[in-house]
Amino acid sequence: MAAPKFDNPIVRWIDYRLPVFTFMHHEMHEYPTPKNLNYWWNFGSLAGFMLIVLIVTGIVLAMNYTPHVDHAFDSVERIRRDVPFGWLVQFIHMNGASFFFIVVYIHIFRGIYYGSYKSPREILWILGVVIMLLMMATAFMGYVLPWGQMSFWGATVITNLFSAIPLVGEHIVSWLWGGFAVDNPTLNRFYSLHYLLPFVIVGVVVLHVVALHTHGSNNPLGIELRGKQDSIPFHPYYTVKDFFGLGLFLTIFCLFVFFAPDYLGHPDNYVPANPLVTPPHIVPEWYFLPFYAILRAIPDKLLGVVAMFAAIAVLFILPWLDRSPVRSARFRPIYKQVFWLLVIDCLVLGYIGAKPAEGWYIHIGRLATVYYFAHFLVILPLLSVFERPRPLPLSIGEPVLGGGGPSPPGGGSAGAMERA
Amino acid sequence: MRNRLIGAALAAVRGLAVLPGAASAAGDGPQPPEREWSFNGIFGTFDRAALQRGYQVYREVCAACHSMRLLYYRNLMQIGLSEAAAKVEAANAFIVDGPDSEGEMFERPGKLSDRFVSPFPNDNAAKAANGGALPPDLSLMAKNQAGGPDYIAAVLTGYADPPEGMEMSDTQSYNMYYSGHRIAMPPPLSDDLVEYADGTPATVDQMAVDVSHFLMFAAEPQLEDRHRLGVKVIIFLLVLTGILYALKRKVWSAVH
């Protein structure tokens, strides 16, 4: 990489001493990006954007929030009612968490569909799963801070899960609580960690991006770049495409913030926490519902907790469960179908997680749980052996330049999204 | 008490382990009927006349038992009262303030910067005066009940005779929309219970709708700001996104 020539003398002066402009030129301009990325590739930058939005609004909220069991609920209401534009900042933060998860879940399913976790991007994928875990911890603790009924009882239920660990479980739980129940020390430490973890996420995101830029983006065909004609510079092509996607995303996000700010929340969290009154249904935030359904599907507390964590842990070893050399589902006729079954399965789990554990819901929940693990632990390894993938195109340029060449059999909704 | 807390928490966790019939759905009443509210929709605003009538119902009926601790008397200017009228409302309340320079607590008339005075000094006093049941604070009632203002209006108008065979104790009333149907609040409204200043006939339904309207305001006084700003933001974003799409097409035209 030859150092680029800058016209502006001040830029030259700075860059000679601190090569930030060379770095940006290298990572944005020279960085070769496949020319065929579709709109599903927008969600990575959207996730980065949401992380920044949450950190900025969170810092402002922290200036006005009081982490004490007697004042937390009222301080959040004070932010909504009396702090200038506090309602806006609070609703952005509250709905921002939900939309961060929407974006990240789509980002993850995109990676699963196009085999983005395969060699040489295994560490990139694993760092992504680490980010998701950190997000979950952060979101969980953030939900406790307003100290409403669901905050309190959600915290009680989830922290109590650790008591399932043999021998040391009870000790771990009182260590987490800082006492013998969810109380002021719990609120204080959750607040502290809720402020800390987002910056840890930023650190892992940096590693995620470094790993990404080492081998570049995967692409909808899942094949390597075969030369200059297959790639375009990230800037301006993908910056402008990301900005357009951002505009679309922000429009939808703002519809929720301004016109349905409580739609994704639970009414019970507008009741101040009361340790003596248990709500009839304790449900977590919607983005935890699939995992909550897995937890409840197993009639043993310890095994339920193990299964819930295993549901995430299985993602860590995904690159080694799916041994098929073909990345993109476009060329894997059976995998493409089981992918959509997995999506449906996760939606079913989410639905079951929101329902009371009774009647048919239990059976459906158990079936969906079994299928979730079967997808990763049975179906994927078997498909790696028995599936006959379709022939891959020689290069990204081929189907585009060839005009009449074999069109990628990528139908369905993924193909419909494609414009690039 | 700590032990009881842990016990309750453990019971909640055990509830997670799936046992058929362990949990039962709480919403066993009929769905509250959906009503037309002026604050619904993206251009929705509060109806000032309804808010003032609703405040009158709150002050003359509900406030006998229910607190509204998150509202200030200054909020009354947002429902259309003049500053002078809001000051009069505040001054009608007696605020315990202090200690003064002698170390004594004293009573003074309320100011705009005071919160609504609660009918009882604390929860235990409220329970003692209400047969053991605690009248909930109404500040966020329109947000913390599924159905919001529809639900409040439905409960206020949902009193009926209990069905055959349902035993009610002296302190309970039957309500079609209340979860479990046994509500500790006796029917609070009856026709012409208040006399509206604007001459609106004070039927039970009218009062229920008005006070629900006011409770929505109490739960989110900044709702109108939210809608107003939201419309502008969405228009801006639509235009911006359109421009960005045109820009994207232009930049990419060389690649396609």
Interface residues (C-beta under 8 A of the other chain):
Chain A: K35 D74 E77 R80 R81 W87 L88 F91 W153 T156 V157 N160 L161 S163 F180 A181 V182 I232 P236 Y237 V240 K241 F243 F244 L246 G247 L248 L250 T251 C254 L255 V257 F258 F259 P261 D262 P267 D268 N269 Y270 V271 P275 T278 P280 H281 I282 L295 R296 A297 I298 P299 D300 K301 G304 P356 A357 E358 G359 I362 G365 A420
Chain B: R2 L5 I6 A8 A9 L10 A11 A12 V13 R14 G15 L16 A17 V18 L19 P20 G21 A22 A23 S24 A25 A26 I42 L70 S139 L140 K143 N144 Q145 A146 G148 S179 A219 E220 P221 Q222 D225 R226 H227 L229 G230 V231 V233 I234 L237 L238 L240 T241 L244 Y245 L247 K248 V251 W252 V255
